[in-house]
Amino acid sequence: MIYIYSNSVTNRLKYTLDIVFKTILQVEYQLVDKEIFTSETNKPKINYSDEELPSSIWIKPHSLLFETNIHPQDIQVTYKKETPYFFKTSDIGSFQFDLFASSFYMFTRYEEYLPFVADEHGRFTAKESLAFKTNFLQKPVVHLWARQLRNEILNIHPDFLFPTWIFTQINTIDIDIAYSYKGKPFKRRFGSLIRAMIHFNIKEIFQHYSFMFTRKDPYDIYTILHKIHEKSNAANIYFFQVGKYGKYDKNLPIGDTMVHLISKIAKYAEIGLHPSYVSNTDFLELMNEYQDLSEIVGKLTKKSRQHYLRMTLPETYENLISIGIEEDYTMGFPDQIGFRAGMATAYPFFNLQINKQRPLMIVPFQIMDGTLKDYLKVSPDEAILKIQEIKKTIQEVNGQFVSIFHNSSLTNKGEWKGWLAVYREVLG
């Protein structure tokens, strides 16, 4: 047990301490009053107040965890031994920066509640983030700060037992378009063929006719994926988009083809909802998609990831909670790999507008196929190196590595030639 003293206790503080100690360090703590804190001599003690107290680790607090509003913060990032710090509160001691306030700022995505320049899809992109601007996006900073605190506790109390952290991995597949031709309405297939002919797209024309004669669909790689997954100990989740057809929503309509595919995969992998592009601003559509997928699977869907990673805080998460989602896998950037929230493990959502923890677990991801190929413009070989580097970073803090790939990117054909090998490397 770790004793913590603060002369003020707020929802923000309790939430932060829960994540740092219970989620990351996996130890229990207790907030105690000053009398108990000063009288205890055998337990590790952390003093989170403006007053210096004997025989304890002192972290002088920033005001952030005692505020109730949301406003721009004056942040100056300083690097020490390649680790970034901000919210400086002292010039003395082992902790001159408020690690708790800094952690809270990162994993609540505080900056995303403030005005920002959105991209064409209304998203908060990496280039808008503090982590990208000050060059620590590829560091799981909250884990690094927690590890520093852990080491300081062990320096003072070498017999204190911290559990051994365990590295874990989750592979996720987004099914934006289940099949290239199979199950598509004739009107859509005929329209795409005409467009291919108008633009003299010989490859596309050939694929159309090839499917008509062989019935082999280039996006139908589910058997291959299942065989690959059987050789891995990692968990696998397939996120299905079942929304209405639209400009950014191109999946098949719900019919025999989609029902058969989802039901088949549900027998050996977890199924999650991939809410459509329009559902991020249309709650009724979101609810309909949730109900449709749950009916196909035969049980209530508990996991989700936003299509196009469209997310607005706190509205998107509150809408997901309202329909019954318990875990969301959207926390990551479309344009950069790394740690959007500074976290490499699942943690609960905190709504800054109402200053309360909410019943939704956020599961951050670190890499996505489209980010590597389309935004960073790297080759398959270069992608493997970047993934290995991120994965190694997570292994060093014994966090959770989560990747996103799409069935359409693992065909190993055309622009995605060589990317199936990248996926095999991810699982390796």
C-alpha positions in Angstrom: 0.0 0.0 0.0 1.2 3.5 -0.9 0.0 6.4 1.2 -0.8 9.7 -0.6 -1.5 13.0 0.9 -3.2 15.9 -0.8 -4.9 18.8 1.0 -7.6 18.7 -1.7 -9.2 15.6 -3.3 -11.0 15.9 -6.6 -12.5 13.6 -9.2 -9.6 14.6 -11.5 -7.0 13.6 -8.8 -8.6 10.3 -7.9 -9.0 9.4 -11.6 -5.3 10.2 -12.3 -4.1 8.2 -9.3 -6.2 5.2 -10.3 -4.6 5.1 -13.7 -1.0 5.7 -12.6 -1.1 3.3 -9.6 -3.8 0.7 -10.3 -3.7 0.5 -14.1 0.0 1.1 -14.9 1.9 0.3 -11.7 -0.7 -2.3 -10.6 -0.5 -1.4 -6.9 -2.9 -0.1 -4.4 -2.8 3.3 -2.9 -4.7 5.2 -0.2 -5.5 8.9 0.1 -5.0 9.7 3.8 -5.2 12.8 5.9 -2.2 14.7 7.1 -2.1 13.2 10.6 -2.0 9.6 9.4 0.5 10.6 6.6 3.0 12.1 9.0 2.7 9.4 11.6 3.2 6.5 9.2 6.9 5.5 8.9 7.0 2.2 7.2 4.9 2.7 4.0 5.9 4.5 0.8 4.4 8.0 1.0 3.8 10.6 -1.7 3.1 14.2 -0.7 1.0 15.9 -3.3 0.7 19.3 -1.7 2.4 22.7 -1.5 3.8 21.9 1.9 7.0 20.0 2.3 6.6 17.0 4.7 9.2 14.7 6.1 10.0 11.1 5.0 8.0 11.3 1.7 8.3 11.8 -2.0 7.3 15.3 -2.7 5.5 16.2 -5.9 4.4 19.8 -5.7 1.1 20.1 -7.6 0.1 22.1 -10.6 -3.4 23.6 -10.4 -4.8 21.4 -13.2 -6.2 18.6 -11.0 -7.9 21.0 -8.7 -9.7 23.0 -11.5 -13.1 22.3 -12.8 -13.0 24.2 -16.1 -11.2 23.7 -19.4 -8.9 26.4 -20.6 -5.6 26.7 -22.5 -2.6 25.7 -20.4 0.8 27.4 -20.5 3.1 24.4 -21.4 6.8 24.4 -21.7 8.3 21.0 -22.5 11.8 20.2 -21.1 13.8 17.1 -21.9 15.9 15.3 -19.3 17.7 12.1 -20.4 15.5 11.9 -23.5 12.3 12.0 -21.5 10.0 15.0 -21.9 8.4 16.8 -18.9 6.0 19.8 -18.5 4.1 21.5 -15.7 7.2 22.5 -13.8 6.4 23.3 -10.1 9.7 23.2 -8.3 13.4 23.7 -8.6 14.4 21.1 -6.0 13.9 17.4 -5.4 13.6 14.4 -7.6 10.3 15.6 -9.1 10.4 19.1 -10.3 7.5 18.6 -12.6 4.0 17.5 -11.7 3.8 14.0 -13.2 0.2 13.6 -12.2 -1.1 16.7 -13.9 1.0 16.0 -17.0 -0.4 12.4 -17.2 -4.0 13.8 -16.8 -3.4 16.3 -19.6 -2.3 13.5 -21.9 -4.7 10.6 -21.2 -7.8 12.8 -21.0 -6.8 14.4 -24.3 -7.3 17.8 -22.7 -6.0 19.7 -25.7 -8.8 18.1 -27.9 -11.4 19.9 -25.8 -9.9 23.2 -26.8 -10.3 25.0 -30.2 -8.2 23.4 -32.9 -7.8 23.3 -36.7 -9.5 20.2 -37.9 -8.7 18.3 -41.1 -11.2 17.7 -43.9 -12.9 15.0 -41.9 -13.3 17.1 -38.8 -10.5 15.2 -37.0 -7.9 16.4 -34.5 -4.7 15.4 -36.3 -1.2 14.6 -35.0 0.2 17.9 -36.2 -2.1 19.7 -33.8 -0.9 17.8 -30.8 1.6 18.9 -28.1 3.4 15.5 -28.5 4.0 16.0 -32.2 5.0 19.6 -31.9 7.5 18.9 -29.2 8.7 15.6 -30.6 7.5 13.0 -28.1 4.6 11.4 -30.0 6.5 8.1 -30.3 7.1 7.9 -26.5 4.6 6.3 -24.1 5.3 9.2 -21.8 2.7 8.4 -19.1 4.4 5.0 -18.6 7.8 6.6 -18.5 6.7 9.0 -15.8 5.1 6.2 -13.8 8.3 4.1 -14.1 10.3 7.1 -12.8 8.0 7.2 -9.8 8.2 3.5 -9.3 12.0 3.7 -9.3 12.0 6.5 -6.7 9.8 4.5 -4.4 12.1 1.5 -4.7 15.1 3.7 -3.9 13.5 4.6 -0.6 11.7 1.3 0.0 13.7 -1.4 -1.8 11.5 -4.2 -0.3 8.3 -2.8 -1.7 6.8 -5.3 -4.2 5.6 -4.1 -7.6 4.0 -6.8 -9.8 5.8 -7.8 -12.9 4.3 -6.1 -15.9 3.3 -8.2 -18.9 3.5 -7.2 -22.6 0.4 -8.0 -24.6 -0.7 -7.6 -28.2 -4.0 -7.1 -30.0 -4.4 -7.4 -33.8 -7.4 -5.6 -35.2 -8.8 -5.7 -38.7 -11.2 -3.1 -40.0 -13.6 -4.3 -42.6 -14.5 -1.2 -44.5 -15.3 -3.1 -47.7 -15.8 -6.8 -47.1 -15.5 -7.8 -50.8 -14.5 -6.0 -53.9 -17.2 -7.6 -56.1 -18.9 -10.4 -54.2 -22.3 -9.5 -52.7 -22.3 -6.0 -54.2 -25.5 -4.8 -55.8 -25.4 -5.1 -59.6 -25.8 -1.4 -60.0 -22.6 -0.7 -58.0 -20.6 -3.4 -59.8 -21.8 -2.2 -63.2 -21.1 1.4 -62.4 -17.5 0.6 -61.3 -16.9 -1.4 -64.5 -18.1 1.5 -66.6 -15.8 3.9 -64.7 -12.9 1.5 -65.2 -13.6 1.4 -69.0 -13.9 5.2 -69.3 -10.6 5.6 -67.6 -9.0 2.7 -69.4 -8.2 1.0 -66.2 -7.2 -2.3 -67.7 -6.3 -3.8 -64.3 -9.7 -3.1 -62.9 -11.5 -4.3 -66.0 -9.5 -7.6 -65.8 -10.5 -8.0 -62.2 -14.1 -7.6 -63.0 -14.1 -10.2 -65.7 -11.9 -12.5 -63.6 -14.4 -12.5 -60.8 -17.2 -13.2 -63.2 -15.5 -16.4 -64.4 -13.6 -17.6 -61.3 -15.8 -16.1 -58.5 -12.5 -15.3 -56.6 -12.7 -11.9 -54.9 -9.4 -10.1 -54.3 -10.6 -8.9 -50.8 -11.6 -12.4 -49.7 -8.5 -13.1 -47.6 -10.3 -14.2 -44.5 -9.1 -17.8 -44.6 -5.5 -16.7 -45.0 -5.9 -14.3 -42.1 -7.4 -17.0 -39.9 -4.5 -19.4 -40.6 -2.0 -16.6 -39.8 -3.8 -15.8 -36.5 -3.9 -19.4 -35.5 -0.1 -19.2 -35.2 -0.2 -16.2 -33.0 -1.0 -15.9 -29.3 -2.4 -12.4 -29.7 -6.1 -11.5 -29.5 -7.8 -10.7 -32.8 -10.7 -8.4 -33.3 -12.6 -7.7 -36.6 -14.5 -4.4 -36.8 -17.3 -4.5 -39.3 -18.8 -1.4 -41.0 -22.6 -2.1 -41.5 -23.8 1.4 -42.2 -25.7 2.8 -45.2 -23.8 3.3 -48.5 -22.4 6.8 -48.9 -19.5 8.9 -50.0 -17.2 7.5 -47.3 -19.1 4.4 -46.4 -18.6 1.7 -49.1 -19.3 -1.6 -47.5 -21.8 -4.1 -48.7 -25.5 -3.8 -47.7 -26.6 -6.2 -45.0 -27.7 -9.3 -46.8 -26.8 -13.0 -47.1 -23.2 -12.3 -48.0 -22.4 -10.0 -45.1 -24.4 -12.1 -42.6 -22.6 -15.2 -43.7 -19.2 -13.6 -43.4 -19.8 -12.0 -40.0 -21.3 -15.1 -38.6 -18.4 -17.2 -39.9 -15.7 -15.0 -38.4 -17.6 -14.6 -35.1 -17.0 -18.3 -34.5 -13.3 -17.8 -34.1 -12.6 -14.1 -33.4 -14.2 -11.2 -31.6 -16.5 -8.9 -33.6 -16.7 -5.2 -33.0 -18.7 -2.3 -34.5 -17.0 0.0 -37.0 -19.5 2.9 -36.9 -20.0 4.6 -40.2 -18.6 8.0 -41.2 -22.0 9.6 -40.9 -22.9 8.0 -37.6 -20.4 10.2 -35.8 -22.9 13.0 -36.2 -26.1 10.9 -36.5 -27.0 9.1 -33.3 -30.0 7.3 -34.8 -27.8 5.9 -37.5 -25.3 4.8 -34.9 -28.0 3.0 -32.9 -29.3 1.2 -36.0 -25.9 0.0 -36.9 -25.3 -1.3 -33.4 -28.6 -3.1 -33.4 -28.0 -4.6 -36.8 -24.5 -6.0 -36.0 -25.6 -7.3 -32.6 -28.5 -9.1 -34.3 -26.2 -10.8 -36.8 -23.6 -11.8 -34.1 -26.4 -13.0 -31.8 -25.2 -11.0 -28.8 -24.8 -7.3 -27.9 -21.7 -5.8 -29.4 -19.3 -4.3 -26.7 -16.4 -3.1 -28.8 -16.1 -0.4 -31.5 -13.7 1.7 -33.6 -14.8 4.8 -35.5 -14.6 4.7 -39.3 -12.0 7.1 -40.6 -11.1 7.5 -36.9 -13.7 10.3 -36.7 -14.0 11.3 -33.1 -15.1 14.4 -31.2 -14.6 14.6 -27.5 -16.7 14.0 -25.5 -19.6 13.5 -27.8 -18.4 10.5 -29.7 -17.6 8.5 -26.5 -20.8 9.6 -24.8 -22.8 8.4 -27.8 -21.0 5.0 -27.7 -21.8 4.7 -24.0 -25.4 5.4 -24.7 -25.8 2.5 -27.1 -24.0 0.0 -24.9 -20.3 0.0 -26.1 -17.9 -0.7 -23.4 -14.5 -0.6 -25.2 -13.4 1.8 -28.0 -10.3 1.3 -30.1 -10.2 4.7 -31.9 -7.5 6.4 -29.8 -4.7 7.0 -32.3 -3.9 9.4 -35.1 -4.6 8.8 -38.8 -1.5 10.7 -40.0 1.2 9.6 -37.6 2.1 6.4 -35.6 2.7 6.7 -31.9 0.9 7.4 -28.7 -1.9 9.9 -29.0 -2.7 9.8 -25.3 0.8 8.9 -24.1 -0.6 5.5 -23.1 0.2 1.9 -24.1 -2.6 0.2 -22.2 -6.4 0.3 -21.9 -7.8 2.9 -19.5 -11.2 4.4 -18.6 -12.6 7.5 -20.3 -12.9 10.8 -18.3 -15.4 13.4 -19.5 -13.7 16.7 -18.9 -16.9 18.7 -19.5 -18.6 17.1 -16.5 -15.4 16.1 -14.6 -16.4 12.5 -14.2 -15.0 9.1 -15.1 -17.4 7.3 -17.5 -18.1 3.6 -18.1 -16.0 3.2 -21.3 -12.5 1.7 -21.7 -10.2 3.4 -24.2 -7.9 1.0 -26.0 -5.2 3.0 -27.8 -3.6 1.8 -31.0 -0.1 2.7 -32.2 0.2 1.8 -35.9 -2.1 1.6 -38.9 -1.5 0.4 -42.4 -2.9 3.5 -44.1 -0.8 5.8 -41.9 2.4 4.0 -42.9 1.7 3.8 -46.6 -0.4 6.8 -47.4 0.7 9.4 -44.9 4.3 8.5 -44.1 4.9 7.1 -47.6 7.1 4.3 -46.4 7.8 1.0 -48.2 6.8 -2.4 -46.7 10.4 -2.9 -45.5 10.5 0.6 -44.0 7.2 -0.1 -42.4 8.5 -3.2 -40.7 11.4 -1.2 -39.2 9.0 1.4 -37.8 6.7 -1.2 -36.4 9.6 -3.0 -34.8 10.8 0.2 -33.1 7.3 1.0 -31.8 6.8 -2.5 -30.6 10.2 -2.5 -28.8 9.3 0.7 -27.1 6.1 -0.8 -25.8 7.8 -4.0 -24.7 10.2 -1.9 -22.6 7.3 -0.6 -20.6 5.4 -3.9 -20.8 2.5 -2.2 -22.3 -0.1 -3.3 -24.9 0.7 -3.1 -28.6 -2.4 -2.6 -30.8 -2.3 -2.5 -34.6 -4.9 -1.7 -37.3 -4.9 -3.3 -40.7 -7.7 -3.7 -43.3 -8.6 -6.8 -45.3 -8.2 -4.6 -48.4 -4.6 -3.8 -47.5 -3.6 -7.4 -47.0 -4.5 -8.7 -50.5 -0.8 -8.5 -51.4 -1.7 -7.0 -54.8 -1.4 -3.7 -56.5 -0.5 -0.8 -54.3 -0.6 -3.1 -51.3 1.9 -5.6 -52.7 4.3 -6.7 -49.9 2.1 -5.6 -47.0 0.9 -9.1 -46.1 4.6 -9.6 -45.1 4.3 -6.5 -42.9 1.3 -8.0 -41.2 3.1 -11.3 -40.6 5.9 -9.3 -39.0 3.5 -7.5 -36.7 2.3 -10.9 -35.5 5.8 -12.2 -35.2 
